[in-house]
Amino acid sequence: MGTVLTRVPELDVDLFADASLKRPFDDYRRLRDAGPLVRLSHPEVYAIGRFVDVQAALRAPDLLKSGEGVGFSAAFNAPRGMNVLQSDGELHRRLRAAVMRPLWPAKLREARAELKTLVVGRVAALRGMGWFNAMEGLASFLPVEAISHLVGLPSVGRERMLQWAAATFNLIGPDQDSRDLSTLSEARTFMAGLSEETVRSGSWAGELFAAAKDGRLSQVEAMAAISAYVIPSLDTTILAKGHLLINLAKYPKQWALLLQRPDLIPSAVLEGVRHDSVIRWFSRVAVTDYEVDGYVVPEGQRVMLLYGCANRDERHYPEPDRFDVTRDARDHLAWGTGTHMCAGMHLARIEMEVLIEAMVEAGVALTAGDPVHGTNRGLFGFLELPYRID
């Protein structure tokens, strides 16, 4: 343990300004260079941005708790506790176990073949049609189909799932928009109306309601698990696909390598989520004084853990700004690590792998135009991406 320093470096960077939200990587570098722990001015909060320190923090749930919320707004952080993302200890283990039941790789093998068939058809339909918006036409195709079908949601209302997810993650930041609050309220109303009768029998949601009926879960726990399928899983995977698509088009040598070596597809997916982490950050609250390489987050204070910043840390990854499908990025933090590691990461990997497989097998050429960057406070990604598959 190093010598504890009393003064944490202060950095006048607004990570929630539109310019930073659209292109955050220069600010990320400034934050990493300022120190292992910094104090930001807006919002006034501690922040950790270097890979080794973010990784250690994510693996310290007993020292940095999630149960007081992982955002900056009461709207996002409520209801505390009864939420997979915002819970600790035994409750978190129970909720996560319920969520993970259908999401282990072995359980998803049957779904993989079905998802591959769907995306092969979509790539074939888009091939040669000229320019299209890849965020709508390709990136969002499987997540919406997969989640609505596998979770077993009723058709009425689920067309709003993308808006619900975007609004929820936008509320994670310090400055709330009344429109997002209204959209979140609509999402919670929809979720509260779900029951064993309204979801598809045998679906993921159906199994959770059955578990609640048998007493293996409480009704509240079942609802919390279903929410974990719907809200966090959509925009995160869609935006990750957008980044992957543009990188494959921007770096033609990398695409040519995948055409020659399809065995690199799993590696390309991991490099894609490392290079452009969709989850910008989550926060934690220090249970006791928490040391970061000699600096201290005082007990009771909130600290930002910056996933995207850590994944571009040159102290850990050589030439981190370069997209390289041969890189070993298995330790990336885009999906977190530790007890709160993304429950849906196996499904997300499958969706991205079958997308690249379909394009590789079709032997297509890829072209991307200039994307329209979003300004969601919790998620990094594109609103639009002009694209061609020829």
Buried (B, 14 or more C-beta within 10 A) or exposed (E): EEEEBEEBBEBEBBBBEEEBBBEBBEBBBBBBEBBBBBBBEEBEBBBBBBBBBBBBBBBBBEBBBBBBBBBBBEBBBBEBBBBBBBBBEEBBEBBBBBBBBBBEEEBBEEBBEBBBEBBBEBBEEBBEEEEBBBBBBBBBBBBBBBBBBBBBBBEEBBEBBBBBBBBBBBBBBBEBEEEBBEBBEBBBEBBEEBEBEBBBEEBBBBBBBBBBEEEEBEEEBBBBBBBBBBBBBBBBBBBBBBBBBBBBBEBEEBBEBBBEBEEBBBBBBBBBBBBBBBBBBBBBBBBEEBBBBEBBBEEEBBBBBBBBBBBBBBEBBEEBEEBBBEBEBEEBBBBBBBBBEBBBBBBBBBBBBBBBBBBBEEEBBBBBBEBEBBBBBBBBBBBBBBBBBE
